[in-house]
Amino acid sequence: MKKIFFLITLMLIIQSITFAQEETHRWKKLDTISGEQIWFDASFTDTLKGDKFDVWVLKVHAPPMKSESVDGDIYRSKILYAINLATVRYGIMKLRYYDVKNSKLYSFDYDTPPPPTDALRYPYPVLEESPLYSIIKDIFKDRVKGKK
């Protein structure tokens, strides 16, 4: 009886650890001028502090995107961006491509190992009217509304 209790307890512990490692997102649709279907993960916005943060961006590709290094058509991409508001620059930390059935086609982590300097972590400028610029505006629009 003790062995059965021990095995059930062990299975529950392993299951809870496994589920704790999954990414959880609170997607918010981004209104774009071009009509692109883009969402960003707003789960971090309540606790955002400082001028550096990471944000997941999900994009639907219609028609599907093609890449020589990926087998199959890419219907969705999910990218983790690192953003530095002080320098208004960003970098790509993680990249995920998915097929029509939402199965992962390709995955790459640019932040393994972590970039040693901010110049390498945030190499690209955030341009006005880009999706990242719109995401930053949306995040801080909501924060300003919450403080009024």
C-alpha positions, 0 to 999 in steps of 0.5 A, a space after each residue: 500500500 505504501 508503494 502505491 501511495 509513493 508511486 502515485 505521489 511521485 507521478 503527481 510530482 513529475 507531472 506538476 514539474 512537467 506542466 510548470 515548464 510549459 510556456 503560458 501566454 496571455 495573447 492580446 491582438 495588435 491592431 496593425 495598419 497593414 492588416 497583419 494578424 499579430 498578437 503579443 503576450 501581455 502577461 508580463 505587462 502588470 509587473 513590468 519594471 525598468 527599461 528592459 523587457 522580453 515579449 513574445 510575438 505571435 504572427 499568422 502567415 497568410 499565405 504561408 511563409 516558406 524557408 529553405 531551412 524549414 521543411 514544410 509551410 510556416 503558418 505561424 511564427 512565435 518570436 521572443 524579442 528583447 527590448 531596451 527602451 533606453 536605447 530604443 533597440 531590440 534583439 531576437 532571443 527565440 524563434 519558433 515556426 509552426 505548421 497548419 496543425 500547430 505542430 512545431 516545425 523549427 525552433 532556435 534559441 539565439 540567447 543560448 549562451 546569453 549575449 555578452 553585451 547590450 550591443 549584441 543583445 539589442 542590435 536592431 533599432 525599433 522603427 516607427 510604425 513597426 509592429 514592435 513600436 506598436 506593441 510598446 505604444 500599446 503596453 504603455 498606453 494601458 499602463 498610463 490608463 491604469 495610473 489615472 
